[in-house]
Structure formats: C-alpha cells, structure tokens
Amino acid sequence: MLIFLSVCFAVFLTDRTEAIATRIMPLYPIPNSVVDGRITFRATVEGLRSDQYTLSWSVNNDKPTLMQKDIYNPAISTAKVTVTNWGWDKSNTYNIRFIAKIVATGQTITSDPVPIHIASKVSSPNPDVMDLYTYPWTNLKRQASSWALTHPLDAERANFLASQPVAVWFGGWNTTLETDVRLYVSKAAEEGKMPVVVAYNIPNRDCGHESAGGVESVEAYEAWIYQMAQGIGDKKAIVVLEPDSLTTISCLSSEDQTFRLDAISRAVNTLKQNTNTQVYIDAGNARWKSVEAIAPLLTRANIAEANGFSLNVSNFVASNDNMVYGKKLSIATGDKHFVIDTSRNGNGTTDDNQWCNPSGRAIGLLPTLRTNDALIDGFLWIKVPGESDGQCGPALLNTYPPKAGVWWPEYALSLIKNAGL
C-alpha cells in the first residue's frame, strides 16, 4: 500500500493573541517512488502564509538546500534536482526531508523522511532508457484553471496530476485512426520520449457491459490494427493490446473465442512488423485469473512474438501483488517481461475487490520505465486517473459516476488526495 508519510509538527506562533498550528506537507516525491536522474521536489506548509516561512530540502540528513516559491502558486515551494549532484553514493534508497524555517521566530520544523528509490541504471541521467511522453491533458488542465482562484491547493494537485505521462487509448471513436496515431507518436518522437498506445477495439468488447463496443468483425479488426501499425510506422511506441480481452473471453462462444485469440495473435504480428514497437498483451491482474488459466491463453494469443504482457489495467490491485503474480506468469510464458498499471492502485483494492469507481482509492507509483527490476519494463499510468469506469460505484461530493471513459473531476481529485498529496 502506498502510504503518504507526513506528520504534523505543531508550532505555535504568537500573532496578537492567536496561535497558528503548522505542518509541512510534502507534495512530491511520493514515498517509495522510483526516480531517474532528474526530479522536482514540491512541498508546502499548512497554517502559514508563504511569506511567513522558507523551505529547504535535505537528503539523508545532509546540508539543507533552499527551495524557491513557485511563481504561479507561492504557497508551494519547489526545487529541481539532479540526483548525481547531491552527495550521491550510488546506493538505491535515499530519504528526503523538508525543513521549514519560521521567519518570525527562527524556529525550524522538519518533516518525516520520504523514502525514494533510484533506478538501478542511474549513474548520471541515463540516456539508455527513454522518458515517457506526457500528452497534453486538457481535461485536467482546464479543471486546474477553474480551481486556481477558489481552490488553489486543489489546482496544484490537479496540475501535478496533469504533469504525469498517461497512455492514450484508441478505439472506434477515432474516425481517422492512422492520422491520430501518427500525430501522437510523432509529437512524442519530436521530444525524444516514449508514447504509450492502448489498442481497444476488439469485437464483442467487454461482452456488452460498461465498456461495450469494438468493431463488427475479425476482418474489420485486422484492418483497424493495420491502420494503427501504419500510424506508428518507424517511431518508437509501447502498445498495450486489448485490455480485458483474454480475461473475459469465457463470455464468448467457443467459435468466437477462437476468432478472438486468432485476432490478437495476428495483431501482434502486424504491430511487430514495426521494429520500434513494443507490444504487451493484456493479462488481467493478480486477483482475477490464475496463472494456470491465463498462461495458455497468452500462449495461444502469440505471447512468444510480443514483448510481454500488461497487468492491472484500469484496476486497483497493489503493485507488490502484481509483481509476484507477474513473475509467476513470466515463468509460465517463457520468461516474458511485463508492465503494471499503477494509475490507481496506491491503496490497493477494496476488501471485496470492487472494480467500478470504488471510493478510498489513490494514485500509485508514478509512471516510469526505470523500474529497478529486470522483468518489469514499466510502471505505467494506462488507465487515465479520473475517467469513470462506468455508471456504477458510490457518489462522490454529490456527483454520480458518469459513463465509462467520461471525465469525472471529483474522482480524479480523490485519487490524489487519498495518496496524501
């Protein structure tokens, strides 16, 4: 479980006759984040105006370094840091602390340590592993702008969320698929970063439930995948292939199950004609199907030609559970690698494994391709945090869940608040 490690430090300042209780609120990094060679620290102090304190950061109790007030939101202090410049000793784990100095009294308060993990390959900003591409997140940017004056801390939370790289899903809503995909991967290539594409248009998708849809036939699907492959071309891309298509296959007739497995197998072959495309067939999550049940389906779906499989797409199962499950599934599929969706699994699942907009959930590990694990190729945000799972689940702040895939700002905000940000 991702637990936000912060603690209240009560400091009482005499301003006329009022006492002000303060606490340091680390905003980033999230505890146990895996980071590469560059990182931006963010923190604030509750209970004080921005002119009443200064903030510094320290690593492993080393000498504090002063942070700067954010020009757009002075309540937030930031520091851009290169990890190799901080007395770095090539170990894997470091503890970050934030230190506030109270202007009026000269007193200092210190946060609890925030542990972070440095990717194993970092000896300087690593050129061998690409950063993930951050697609302009217009829904969240628009939300942050509307909250800027009335809810400044929520606006900061929204901006933080919008700064993270998330996957872009392609389906029947893309009437110009090849052009749309080409535009997306080309923008990523211009920045020298890796885009994540989700192919989501298999026939009989979701068996007619909340995310029903897909093309009408296997032949239409083959043509659709071909357009996607043409759009990607020689650009680098990660493709997550058809979330839930194997784990829900039992809803189909025996004949349609064969058609689906053949369609995924051919999709792998088509996409892998592009030498810079990495393909991961979706395999559900650690609490859905057993290894014994899913491994033969992956084999039949041509996992041998794919780069590996994806886990936890649009779900909430904790990363550690998926890591254990994924490594067992890897053994069963010829040592294949895998990626994990960590967009909403910071608090793990509910006790009864609710999957549709459950309350109390949180964002998980931040997206990265530097995982410090030989079998795990990425912690990715595949599901867009804040997009509804469907018209199911409890209401939140007097709003009700919209249709699957529709933006729900209250849920997005709850995910980041529940992570302690």
N, C-alpha and C positions, 0 to 999 in steps of 0.2 A: 504494500500500500504506500502510495506517495503521501507523506505527511509533511505539511509545511512547518518547518522548525522556526518558530519565532517565540519570543517571550516578552511579557510586559515588564518593563522596568519602571517603577513608579518614582517619578521625580516631582517634587513639589516646589513650584516657583511662586514667590510672593509677588503678585501684581495687584497693588492696592490690597484687598483682603481676600482675593480668590486664589485657590490652589489649582494648578493645572497638572493633571496626570499625563505622562507621556510614555510612548513606547516606540521603539524602532520597528518599522515594517519592511523587512527585505522583500523586494518585488521580483528581483532576478539576480542570481540564478535560482532556479527551483532546486531544492535539495535532491542530491543524487543525480543531477543532470550529467550527461556525458558531453563534454565540450571539446572543441578542436582548438586551434592555435589562437583564436580571437574571441573575445567575449565582452559584453557590455553589462556592467553592474548597474542595478537600479534599486533605490531604497528611499524611504520617506520616514518622517517622524510624526506620529499622530499626537494631537494635543497642543502643537506649537505652530505658529506661523513660520513660513520659510525664512524670515529674517531673524528668527529667534535662535537659530542653531546652524552649525555647519556639520557636514557628514564626511567621514573618511572610510576607506576600506582597508582591510588588512588580511593577509594570507598567512595562515599558520602562526599567528601572533607576531608577525614581522612588523616593521615600522609602518604606521598608517600613512596612506596616501589620500590627499584631499580630493573630494568629488566636486563636480560642478552642478549648479542648478540647471535643470532643463529649461531652455529658452521658451518653450511652449507651455510648460507647466512647472513653475518654480517650486511647487510642493514636492517634486520628485528630483532627487539628486542622481546623477549618472557618472559613470567612468568607463571609458573604452580602454580595454586592457589586452595586451598580448601576453599569453601565459609564459612565454620564454623570457620575459623581461622582469619577472617578479621574484628572483632568487629561486627559480625553478630547479628542482633537483632530479628530474626525470622519474619521480615516483608517480603513482597513479591517482592518489586521492589527496585533496587539499581541503582545508577548512577555511571558509571565508567568514570574516566578521565585519560588521559595520559599527562604527564608533561615532556617536553624536556628541558634539561639544556645545553646551548651552551658553549662549552669548552673555546673558545677564549674570550668571554665577561662575562660569568657568568649569562647572561640573561636566563630567562625561558619563555617558551610559553606553553599554556595549551589548550587541545582540548575541544570541546564542549562535554557535557555529553553523554554517550552512555547508555541508559536505558536497563537493563536486568531484567528478571523475574525469581525468584527462584521457582522451583516446590514445590507445597504445602506440600508434604510429607517430604521435606528435613529438618531433624533436625541434621543429620550427613549424610555422604554418604549413601544413602538409599539402604539397601540390599533387600528390598521387590520388587523393580522394576528393571528388568534387563536392562543393556545397550544393544543397538543394535549392531549386528555383522557387522564389516567392512570387506567386501570381497575384496581381492587384486584387485585393479582397474588398470589392466595392461595397458589399452589404455592411461589413463591419466598419469600414472607414466612414461610411455615411452615418452609421449609428454613433460612432465616436464623436463626430462633428455635432450631432444633435444633442449629445450629452455634455459637451465641453463646458458650457456655462452653468447648467443646472446640476450636473453630477460629474464634477471634474475627476474624481478618483475612478469612477466607472468608465469615464472616457479614456483614462490612462490604461485601465485594464483592457478595454476594447482595442486600443492602439497596440498594446503588447501582443494581444492575440493575433491581430492583423499582420504583425511583423513576422509571423511564423509561416514557413512553407507548407502548403497543403496540396493534396492531389487535386486534379481536375478530372471530373467524370464526364464521359462521353456516351451518349445513348441516342434514342430515337428523336430527342429534342434537337439534335444537331442536324439541320437540314442541309448543311454544306460541310459534311464531316471532314473530308480531306483538307479543305481550306482551313477549317477551325483548328484541326490538329497541327497542320503545318505552321500556322501563325503562333500557336502556343510553344511548340518545340523550338521554333526559330528565335523567339524572344529569349527563351532560356539559353540557347546557344550563343546569342549576342552577349550575354552576361557571363558566359563560361560556366553555367550551372546546370544541374540535372533536374529535368522535369519529371513529374510522376503522373502517368496517364492511367485512368481506370476505364477499361472496356466493359460496358454494362448494357448489352442489348441482345442477350441470348434469347431464343424463342421460349415462350412459356415462363418468362422470368418471374421469380417469386411465387410461382404456382397460383397466380391471380390474387395474391394478398396485398399488403400495403404498398409494395413496390412493383406491382404488376406491370407488365409491358413486354418489350422485346419485339424483334422483327417476326414476320409471319412464318418464315420457313428457314430450314437449314441452308438452302441455296442463297436466300437473301442475307443470311448471317455471314456466309463466306464472302459475299460481295462487299458487305459492310466492313469486315475485318480487312479486306484487301484495300479499301479506301483509307482505313486507319494506317495501315503499313505504308501506303504511298505518301500519306501526310507526314509521317515520321521521317521517311527516307533515310539519309545517312546521318541524321542528327542523333545525338545521344538521348535516350529516354528509358525510363522504367515503366513497364506496363503491368498493372495488376489486372489479371484476366478473370472476369465474371464472378464477382463476389456472390457467395451462397449457391452457385450453380451445381456444385458437387454435393454439398451437404443437404440440399433439398431435392435431390434427384429422385428420391423414392416416391415423390408425388406424381411422377410421370409413369406412363405405361412402359412395359418392357421395351417396346419398339422405340418409343421416344427417348428412353434412357440411352439406347444405343446411338440414336441420332445426336443426342447432346454430347456424349463422350467423343464421337467422331468429329463433331463441330469444334470442340475445344482442341482436340489433337491437331486438326488442320489449321486452326487459328495460331497455335504455337509455331507450326512450320512456316506459316505465312509471315508472321511477325519476325521470326528469327532469320528470315532472308536478309533483314537489315542487320548488319554485323554489330552495330552500336546499340541495338535494342536489347534490354534485359526483360525477360518475361517471368512472371511469378503467377502460377495458377492458384486461385483461392482455395483454401483448405479448412475454412471454418475457424474454430477456436478450441481451446483446451477443454471446454466444458460442453462441447456439442457432440461430436462423433469420436469414437475410439480410434486409436492408431490403426487397429486391425480393420476397422470399417473404411477409413478414408484412404489408406495407403494403396489398396488395389485400384480404387477409382483414380487416384493420381497417376498410377502407372498406366492405366488404360487411356488416360487423357493426355499422355505423352510428356510426363514429367521429365523423362530422360533427355528430351531436347530443350526443355525450359531451363532457366537459371535456377528455379526453385519454386517455392510456394509462399503464399501470404497467409497470415493468421490475424484473427481478431478484427477483421474489417467491420466497422460500424458497431463493434461490440465493446464490452466493458471489462473483460477478463484481465486480471492483473498481469503485468509483463512477466513476472517471475513464473507464473503458471504456464504462460505461453512459451517461455523459453524451455522449460522442462519438457513440455509436450512436443514442441518443435524439434528438439534434439532426438527424441524417440522417433518421430515421424521421419526425420532426416535419415536415420539408420535404416528405416524400412523402405526408403526410396532411393537408396544408392548414394547416401551422404550429400543430399541436396541441401542447398542453403535456403534461408527464409528471411522474410521481413515481417515486422509486427506493427499493427496499427495501435499507436499509443495516444490517439487524439482524445480519448475519453475514459481511459482506464486507470486514472490516478488513484481512485478509491476502490478499485476492483468492482466486482458485481454486487448486486443486492443479494441478500440471503436466499431469495427464491429465483435468482438468475433472470430478473426482468430484463428485457431487451429493448423495450419501446419507451424511450424518453423517461427512464426511471429517475427519481429525484435523488439528490445527495451525491451525484457522480462528479468527477473532476477531470481536468486535463491531466495527462500523464507525462512521460518523458518527452522532452522537446525533440522535434524531428532532426535526425542526423543520419549520415551514412558512416559515421565513425563510431562504431558500437563497442569496440574493445572485445569482440567475440568473433572467432574465426568462422562460425556458421551463420551468424546473424548479419545480413547485409545492410539492414537499415531499421531504425525506429522511425516510422513514417506516420504522418497525420493523413490517413487515407479518407476516412470519414471527415467531412467538414464540421468542426465543432460548432453547434448552433443550428445546424439543419435538422429538421424534425425527422424522427423515424417513422412517423405516421400519426394518424388521429387516434392515438392511444396513449395511456400513461396519465399521470396526475396533472392538474392545472398548476401553473406557476405564476405567482404575482398577479393573480386574477386573469391570466391568459391561458388559453387552451391549446393543446398541441395542434398545429396545422398538418396538412397533408405531407406525406413523405417527401423529403428533399426541399421543403419550403423553409425559408429562413425564419428562425424563432429567436429574437434577440434576448429575451429573458432567459432562455435556456443557455445560450452562449455565455451570458454573464454569470449564471450559476456555476457553470463548469470551471471558470477561472476563479471565482470567489471560493468555491469549495476546495480548490488547490491551495488556498491560503494567500492568494495574491490580492 
